Amino acid sequence: MDMKAFHREVESMQGRLKTYIDLPNDPIAKTLQSLFQKLEDEVQVGKSGNTIKSRLKEIEAQLKPAYSAGVMSHGHFDDLEDWVRECQQKIR
């Protein structure tokens, strides 16, 4: 996998995440933003695939609670969930 291209993809999704979040002060929203920042940092410095997969799993685990809490719409939840799963496939 081309890590530079993946890094750009992560940065792009990180930017979209900011527009997806309807309740930016919610603790789950803050957790998601923090996890995306950690993912971006790890990709940027070239951490191992296992580290990146682990971070993606952490993000995935926060998506349903974020949707349930009203932090994001169902469409945004679906988009993020699809993106995380696609990334997990790319890393394997």
C-alpha positions as CSV (number, residue, x, y, z in Angstrom):
1,M,0.0,0.0,0.0
2,D,1.2,3.5,-0.9
3,M,1.3,5.1,2.6
4,K,1.5,8.7,1.2
5,A,-1.7,8.2,-0.7
6,F,-3.3,6.5,2.3
7,H,-2.1,9.5,4.5
8,R,-3.9,11.9,2.1
9,E,-7.0,9.7,2.3
10,V,-6.9,9.8,6.1
11,E,-6.4,13.6,6.1
12,S,-9.4,13.9,3.7
13,M,-11.7,11.8,5.9
14,Q,-10.5,13.7,9.0
15,G,-11.6,16.9,7.4
16,R,-15.0,15.4,6.4
17,L,-15.4,14.1,10.0
18,K,-15.5,17.7,11.2
19,T,-18.5,18.4,8.9
20,Y,-20.2,15.0,9.8
21,I,-20.3,15.7,13.6
22,D,-23.5,17.5,14.6
23,L,-22.6,17.7,18.4
24,P,-18.9,18.7,18.5
25,N,-18.8,19.0,22.3
26,D,-20.2,15.5,22.9
27,P,-17.5,13.3,24.6
28,I,-18.0,10.6,21.8
29,A,-17.4,13.2,19.2
30,K,-14.2,14.3,20.9
31,T,-13.1,10.7,21.2
32,L,-13.7,10.1,17.5
33,Q,-11.7,13.2,16.6
34,S,-8.9,12.2,18.9
35,L,-8.8,8.7,17.4
36,F,-8.7,10.1,13.8
37,Q,-5.8,12.4,14.8
38,K,-3.9,9.4,16.3
39,L,-4.6,7.5,13.1
40,E,-3.3,10.3,10.9
41,D,-0.2,10.7,13.1
42,E,0.5,6.9,12.9
43,V,0.1,6.8,9.2
44,Q,2.3,9.8,8.7
45,V,5.2,8.3,10.7
46,G,4.8,4.9,9.1
47,K,3.6,2.8,12.0
48,S,3.1,-0.9,11.3
49,G,0.0,-2.3,9.6
50,N,-1.1,-3.9,12.9
51,T,-1.0,-0.6,14.7
52,I,-3.1,1.1,12.0
53,K,-5.6,-1.8,12.0
54,S,-5.9,-1.6,15.7
55,R,-6.6,2.2,15.5
56,L,-9.2,1.6,12.8
57,K,-10.9,-1.0,15.0
58,E,-11.0,1.6,17.8
59,I,-12.6,4.1,15.5
60,E,-15.1,1.5,14.2
61,A,-16.1,0.7,17.8
62,Q,-17.0,4.4,18.4
63,L,-19.2,4.8,15.3
64,K,-22.4,3.1,16.5
65,P,-22.3,4.9,19.9
66,A,-21.8,8.2,18.1
67,Y,-24.8,7.6,15.9
68,S,-26.9,6.4,18.8
69,A,-26.1,9.5,20.8
70,G,-27.1,11.8,17.9
71,V,-23.5,12.9,17.2
72,M,-23.9,12.2,13.5
73,S,-26.6,11.3,11.0
74,H,-27.2,7.8,9.7
75,G,-25.8,8.7,6.3
76,H,-22.6,10.0,7.8
77,F,-22.4,7.0,10.1
78,D,-22.7,4.7,7.0
79,D,-20.1,6.7,5.1
80,L,-17.6,6.5,8.0
81,E,-18.3,2.8,8.6
82,D,-17.8,2.0,4.9
83,W,-14.6,4.0,4.8
84,V,-13.1,2.3,7.9
85,R,-13.9,-1.2,6.5
86,E,-12.4,-0.3,3.2
87,C,-9.2,0.9,5.0
88,Q,-9.1,-2.3,7.0
89,Q,-9.2,-4.3,3.8
90,K,-6.4,-2.2,2.3
91,I,-4.1,-2.7,5.3
92,R,-4.4,-6.5,5.3
